[in-house]
Amino acid sequence: MPNPIKITDTKDVIEFEIGKNVYTVPLATGMKRPELEKLDTQKALEDFFRKHLGADVWDELTVGAQNQIAQAWAKENERASGLTLGE
């Protein structure tokens, strides 16, 4: 009988240092498919970051800082999975 393939259910994350605090945001590989599929609009992505960083933190960031976070998150997802979001 062949050996079964062991499935690991890791929760991959990316961390952001904002001010004196470090915030953890899950990567796509650590999310459940229904949650990931909801991230199909700019508003949904902003709500995702509000949830994980805190709305008070996200809303106080400049658009430039918000874009840095979104771009770093997308780039790290690509590195972790080998796929770009949407694939």
N, C-alpha and C positions, 0 to 999 in steps of 0.2 A: 504494500500500500504506500503511495507517495506521501511525503510529508506535507501537511497543510501549510499554506502560506499564512504567516502571522500578520494580522492587520493591526497597525498601531493607530490609535485615535488621538494624535497629538493636537494640541491647541497652539498652533503657530501664532505669534504675535509680533507686533512692532511697537517699540516704545518711543515716546516723544517727550523731551524735556521742555517744559514750558514754565518759565519763571523758575521757581524753586521746586517744582513738582515734576514727577515723571508719570506719564499716563500710558496705559497699555491699550492697544487697539488690536483686535483679532485680524489675522490675515484671512484671505479667502479659503485657504486650505484648512483652516481651523474652524470654519463656519459650516452650519448646516445649509444644505442647498436652498430650502425655501427662504431663509434669511438673505442669502447671497442674491437670489433672483430678484428680490425686492429693490436692489440697488441699481435700478435702471434709469433713474433720473437724477439731475443735479440736486433737487430737493431731498430725495431719498438718501443720497450720499451725505448731504449736510446733516440730516437727521441721524444718520448712523454715527457720524463724528460727534454730534451733540450728545448722543447716548453714551459713548465711550469716553469722551473727554470731559463731559459735563456741559450743559447748555450755557452756563455762565462763563465758562472758559472759552468755548467756541465762539460765542457771540461777541466777546471782547477782542478777539484776534482780528488783525487787519486782513483784507482780502488776500494780500500777498502771503501772509503766514498761513492762511487757510489753504491756499494753492500749494504751498510747500508741503503741507501735511498730506494733502490729497495725492500729489505727485510722488512723494516718498512712499506712501502706502501702495500706490499702483505699481511702482517700480519694484518694491519688495515682494509684492504678490507675484510679479513676473519672474523674479529670481527664485522664489520658493517653489513655484509650480511649473515653471517653464512655459506658461501660457500667459497671454495678455487677457485682461478682463474682457468678457464677451465671447471668448472662445470656449 
